[in-house]
Amino acid sequence: MTKTEEHDPVGSTFESWLEEEGLLEEATEHAVKAVISWQLQKTMAERGLSKKSMAILMGTSRSQLDRLLDPASDAVTLKSLMRAARLVGKKIKIDLVDAA
């Protein structure tokens, strides 16, 4: 590969750039958390559950629920996300796939 081909953005993907920059894993984690948070909030709205009601169902505070639903928050466990999903009639599905 020539130097021009190495730096040619044509045909490159955002994902490959993130990987080259060492940011892919962090970006993927953030994206997964953001999608789960969005899906939880959407399902809560569909079921007419306010944040206050959801917090009561979970036996937690409203501020804890806000952290759970905040896509930027790292202080969330898989257990908490699964519990919240279960309370709105959903489950979280995670697949282990081969790395490309």
N, C-alpha and C positions, 0 to 999 in steps of 0.2 A: 504494500500500500504506500502510495506517495504521500508526502507531507500535505499536499493539497487535499487529497482524499481523506486524510485523518481529521482535518479540521473543517471539512465541507459539511455545512449543516443540512444540505439536501439529503433526505433519506434518514436523517437522525430522528430519534423520537425523544420526547420529553423524558420518558422513563429511562432511556439510555443515558441522557445527560445527567439525570439525578444520580444514577448509578456511578457514573464517572466522577461526580463530585462528592460521592460518599453520603448522599442525602436520601437515597431511595428507601431504606428501611424506615427512617424517621417519617418520611412523607407518607409511606404506606400505612404506618401505625396511626398517624393523624387522620388519614382519609377513612380508615376503617372505623375509628372512634367517631368521626363526624357523621358517617352514614348511620351507625347504630343509634347515635343520639337523635338524629333527624327522624329515624324510623320510630323510635320510642315516643318522641313528641307528637308525631303525626298520629300514631295509634292512640295515644292519650286523648288527643283532640277528637278523634273519631268516636271514642267511647265516652266522651263528655267528662273526662277526668281532669280536674284542675291540678296544678302542681301541689297545692295544699292537700287535696284528697289523695294524690299519689304518695306523698310523703307520709301521710297517716297510714295508708295501706302497707307501706314499706317499714313502718315503725322507725322512721328517721325524721330529721329536721328538713325544713324547706331548703335551707342553705346546702345541706348534704345532697339533696336532690338536684339543686342547681348545679353543683359540681359534677354530678353524675351525667347531667344533660349537656354540660359544657364541652364542646368538641376539643377545646384547648387544654382541658384539665388532664393531667397525668395521674392524679391521685384517685384513680378509679380502678377497682378490681374487676376481673372477669366475673367473679361471683356476684358482685353487686349488679352488673349489667344483666346477667342471666336472671337474677331475682326480679329485677324490674321488668324484663321481657315477659317472664312467667306471669306476673301480676296483670299484664295487659293481654294475656292470652297468646303470647308469642314465645318462640324459643330462638336462641342464637345458634347458628350452625357454622362451624369452622371446619375447613378442609385442609389437610396437609397435602400439598402437591409437589411434584418434582421441580427443582429449580431449573430454570432455562439455561 
